[in-house]
């Protein structure tokens, strides 16, 4: 099974100059917890999470409309996978880096989708013919959700 079999392709994105307020509103309207940040060539440069926004609100002492996403995520490493990657490669990336959402990019680095821990759990359900065992999923959940 490849990442393309499970990833979501209808992904909202923003640019580095977007305000955290705009991104928070997008997250609310689209019922999602992260937004990939892309440049003018649709290449991923970062990802912002709802936690990033909450921490910026608490620590920056500025209104969210006055904080750009670049101020919050500029130094964050970005981890990605390719749509043709085996799903177990994506699980390894998520486990090693303790991340819940993994942007999916083409060989040229263009954003094409996102794989979430929810997609993994859904594919593990009985009757889904996924190449994922309950053990694969549990190990990923333990890595991602364990307190560090």
N, C-alpha and C positions, 0 to 999 in steps of 0.2 A: 504494500500500500504506500502510495506517495503522499506527500504533504498536500498536493493539489486535490486529493480526494476528500480532504477534511476542512481545508481552509475556507474562510469567508472571503469573498471577492468584492463585496459591496462595502468598501472601507472608506470612512471619512478621513480626510487628512487636512493639515494646516501648514502654514509656512512659518519659518523662524520668527518673523516679526509679528505674528498673531498674538493678541493679548490672552492672558489666562482666563479673563472673563469670557471672551468669545469661545474659547475652547471648552470651558466649563458648561456653557450654554449648549454647545454642540453635543457634548457628552450627555447632558440631560435629555436633549431632544432625540438623540439616537440610541439612548439607553446602553452606553458603552463606558468602559473604565479607562480607556487609553485612546490616544490619537497619534498616529504616526506624523512626523514632521518631515516634509519633503521640500526640496529646492525647486527651482524653475524648470528643471529637466525631469521632474517626477522621481528624483532619486532620494532615497531616505537619508536623512541626516540625524534623526533622533526620534524619540518617542516620548510623549508626556502622559503621565498617569494621573488619575484622580488624587492619588497620594501626593504626587509632586505639587499639585495645585494646593492641596490642604497645607502642606509644609511651607510653601511659599507664602500663603496667607498668614500663617502663624509667625514666620521668621523675617519676612521682608519689610513689614510695617508700612506697606503701601497697598492701595486698592488694586484688586486684580486687573482692572482695566489699565493700570499703569505698569504692569509687569508683562514683559514679552516672554514667550516660551523659551527663547534663546537664552534669557537670563537664568533660567531654571535648569535647562537640559544641556547646555553647551559642553559641559565636561562629562556627561554620561556616556559610557560606552554603549554602542548599539550592536545588538546581536540579531542576526537574520538567518533565514534558510531559503532554499530555492524550492519552487513548486515541484520539481522532479526529485527532490531528496526523499529518501525512504523516511517514513514517519518516525522510525526509531532514531534517526539522526536528529530530527527536531526535538524528540524527547530528551536526548542526551544534552542538547544545547540548553533546553529549559531547565533540566536538573542541575547541570554544572554551574549555571549562572543564576539560578533561583528566580526565574522569571515566569510570569503567568501568561504573557502574550508575546508572540514571536512574529515580527513582520516577515512577510514572504516577498522576496525580490527576485527579479530576473537576473540572468548572468551579467547584465549591464547595470544592475543596481536599482532598477526601477521598481517601485512598489506595485505589487500585483495582488496582495491579499494579506491576511493576518490569521494566525493560528492561535487559538486560545486554549487554556486548560479546559474550558467548558466544551470545546469541540472534541477534545481528547476523551473526556468523560462520556460525552454523548455517543461517541463511536465505540465505546467499550460495552455499551448496553447489549444485553442478549438479543440475538437476531439481527445484528447490524453487519455481519460478515466482514468485520474489520480485522485487520491483521494485528490487533492489539489484545494483549491478555489483560486480565484484571490486575495481574502483578505488575505489568508495564505501567499501567495507569496509577496504581497505588504508590509505586516507587517515585513516580514523577510528582504526585501530590505531596508525598512526604518531604521531598526535597524542596519544593516550592513553598510549602506552608509551614515548615518547621521554624520555630523562633531561633534566631541566631544572635 
